[in-house]
């Protein structure tokens, strides 16, 4: 079962709680935005062996989940320059965000890990109420591979604050995995949703 990580992740998710569980409608884009090298920047963390690329004008934050634990995971938040309404994703301001919780020890979930990572991910995260509701991937579940990282994708990330967007559980190495939540409010644009997808598809490990 999740031990140290559980309360930390719950706090992170609950700070953004409040959105409907239904799929999020989106506003049409005024024009098509092309993601090019000129408007992107890349974050690299050699300690946690992760790299992610995102738009330069988006808000980025990375912090260790538990400063007192050297084995604690890394929590990354990336969102467009739109403020949440009191930390709740309940408005129509056009908020779009991604949360990446990287380098989670598999033993935080279970002491008996599956040799097949996708089987492990589906067992603990593709369900109606995994581990008390933490990080459930809702809707259709499919196998994915992102830059060599194998895992699963769900139609709904289970991000309580901004649900209705895809979520992922990916294997980083034999001991670690990462969980990715994406979310948006009802005012989200097609362009920004596309950028969020590009952020997820840019995630790489350095190992």
NORKAMO-V298701 format. One record per pair of residues at least 24 apart in sequence whose C-alpha atoms are under 8 Angstrom apart, sorted by the first residue. I is the first residue (numbers start at 1). J is the second residue. D is the distance in whole Angstrom. If there is no record, write none. Layout:
i:I j:J d:D
i:I j:J d:D
This chain:
i:1 j:107 d:8
i:1 j:108 d:6
i:1 j:109 d:5
i:1 j:110 d:5
i:1 j:111 d:8
i:1 j:131 d:7
i:2 j:107 d:8
i:2 j:108 d:5
i:2 j:109 d:4
i:2 j:110 d:7
i:2 j:131 d:8
i:3 j:108 d:6
i:3 j:109 d:8
i:4 j:108 d:7
i:5 j:65 d:8
i:5 j:72 d:8
i:5 j:108 d:7
i:6 j:134 d:8
i:8 j:65 d:7
i:8 j:66 d:8
i:9 j:65 d:8
i:10 j:134 d:7
i:13 j:159 d:6
i:13 j:160 d:6
i:13 j:161 d:7
i:14 j:160 d:7
i:14 j:161 d:7
i:15 j:87 d:6
i:15 j:88 d:7
i:15 j:161 d:7
i:16 j:87 d:5
i:16 j:88 d:5
i:16 j:89 d:6
i:16 j:159 d:8
i:16 j:160 d:7
i:16 j:161 d:4
i:16 j:162 d:7
i:17 j:87 d:8
i:17 j:88 d:6
i:17 j:89 d:7
i:17 j:159 d:8
i:17 j:160 d:5
i:17 j:161 d:3
i:17 j:162 d:7
i:18 j:88 d:5
i:18 j:89 d:6
i:18 j:90 d:6
i:18 j:160 d:6
i:18 j:161 d:5
i:18 j:162 d:7
i:19 j:88 d:7
i:19 j:89 d:5
i:19 j:90 d:5
i:19 j:160 d:7
i:19 j:161 d:5
i:19 j:162 d:5
i:19 j:163 d:6
i:19 j:185 d:7
i:20 j:90 d:8
i:20 j:162 d:7
i:20 j:163 d:7
i:20 j:164 d:8
i:21 j:160 d:8
i:21 j:163 d:5
i:21 j:164 d:6
i:22 j:163 d:7
i:22 j:164 d:6
i:23 j:156 d:8
i:23 j:163 d:7
i:23 j:164 d:4
i:23 j:165 d:7
i:24 j:163 d:8
i:24 j:164 d:5
i:24 j:165 d:7
i:24 j:184 d:7
i:24 j:185 d:7
i:24 j:186 d:6
i:25 j:186 d:6
i:25 j:187 d:8
i:25 j:188 d:8
i:26 j:186 d:6
i:26 j:187 d:6
i:26 j:188 d:5
i:26 j:189 d:5
i:26 j:190 d:6
i:27 j:187 d:6
i:27 j:188 d:6
i:27 j:189 d:5
i:27 j:190 d:6
i:28 j:189 d:6
i:28 j:190 d:6
i:29 j:189 d:6
i:29 j:190 d:5
i:29 j:191 d:6
i:32 j:191 d:7
i:33 j:191 d:6
i:35 j:195 d:7
i:46 j:206 d:7
i:48 j:73 d:8
i:48 j:74 d:7
i:48 j:102 d:7
i:48 j:103 d:6
i:49 j:205 d:5
i:49 j:206 d:5
i:49 j:207 d:6
i:50 j:102 d:8
i:50 j:203 d:7
i:50 j:204 d:6
i:50 j:205 d:4
i:50 j:206 d:6
i:51 j:202 d:8
i:51 j:203 d:6
i:51 j:204 d:5
i:51 j:205 d:6
i:51 j:206 d:7
i:52 j:199 d:7
i:52 j:200 d:8
i:52 j:202 d:6
i:52 j:203 d:5
i:52 j:204 d:6
i:53 j:199 d:6
i:53 j:202 d:6
i:53 j:203 d:7
i:54 j:78 d:8
i:54 j:195 d:8
i:54 j:198 d:8
i:54 j:199 d:5
i:55 j:195 d:8
i:57 j:81 d:7
i:72 j:103 d:8
i:72 j:104 d:7
i:73 j:101 d:7
i:73 j:102 d:6
i:73 j:103 d:5
i:73 j:104 d:5
i:73 j:105 d:8
i:74 j:100 d:8
i:74 j:101 d:6
i:74 j:102 d:5
i:74 j:103 d:6
i:74 j:104 d:8
i:75 j:99 d:7
i:75 j:100 d:6
i:75 j:101 d:5
i:75 j:102 d:6
i:76 j:100 d:5
i:76 j:101 d:6
i:76 j:102 d:8
i:80 j:192 d:7
i:88 j:161 d:6
i:89 j:161 d:6
i:89 j:162 d:6
i:89 j:184 d:7
i:89 j:185 d:6
i:90 j:185 d:6
i:90 j:186 d:8
i:91 j:185 d:6
i:91 j:186 d:7
i:91 j:187 d:7
i:92 j:185 d:6
i:92 j:186 d:5
i:92 j:187 d:4
i:92 j:188 d:7
i:93 j:185 d:7
i:93 j:186 d:8
i:93 j:187 d:5
i:93 j:188 d:7
i:94 j:184 d:7
i:94 j:185 d:6
i:94 j:186 d:7
i:94 j:187 d:4
i:94 j:188 d:4
i:94 j:189 d:6
i:95 j:184 d:5
i:95 j:185 d:5
i:95 j:187 d:7
i:95 j:188 d:6
i:96 j:182 d:8
i:96 j:183 d:6
i:96 j:184 d:4
i:96 j:185 d:7
i:96 j:188 d:6
i:96 j:192 d:7
i:96 j:193 d:7
i:96 j:196 d:7
i:97 j:182 d:6
i:97 j:183 d:5
i:97 j:184 d:6
i:97 j:196 d:7
i:98 j:180 d:7
i:98 j:181 d:6
i:98 j:182 d:4
i:98 j:183 d:7
i:98 j:196 d:7
i:99 j:180 d:6
i:99 j:181 d:5
i:99 j:182 d:6
i:100 j:178 d:7
i:100 j:179 d:6
i:100 j:180 d:5
i:100 j:181 d:7
i:101 j:178 d:6
i:101 j:179 d:5
i:101 j:180 d:6
i:102 j:177 d:7
i:102 j:178 d:4
i:102 j:179 d:7
i:103 j:172 d:7
i:103 j:176 d:5
i:103 j:177 d:6
i:103 j:178 d:6
i:104 j:176 d:5
i:104 j:177 d:5
i:104 j:178 d:6
i:105 j:175 d:6
i:105 j:176 d:5
i:105 j:177 d:7
i:106 j:175 d:6
i:106 j:176 d:6
i:106 j:177 d:7
i:117 j:150 d:8
i:117 j:151 d:7
i:117 j:171 d:7
i:118 j:143 d:7
i:118 j:150 d:7
i:118 j:151 d:5
i:118 j:152 d:6
i:121 j:151 d:7
i:121 j:152 d:7
i:121 j:169 d:7
i:122 j:152 d:7
i:125 j:169 d:8
i:126 j:154 d:7
i:134 j:158 d:8
i:135 j:159 d:7
i:137 j:167 d:6
i:137 j:168 d:8
i:146 j:201 d:6
i:146 j:202 d:8
i:146 j:203 d:7
i:146 j:204 d:8
i:147 j:201 d:7
i:147 j:202 d:8
i:147 j:203 d:7
i:147 j:204 d:6
i:149 j:204 d:8
i:157 j:181 d:5
i:157 j:182 d:6
i:157 j:183 d:8
i:159 j:183 d:7
i:172 j:205 d:7
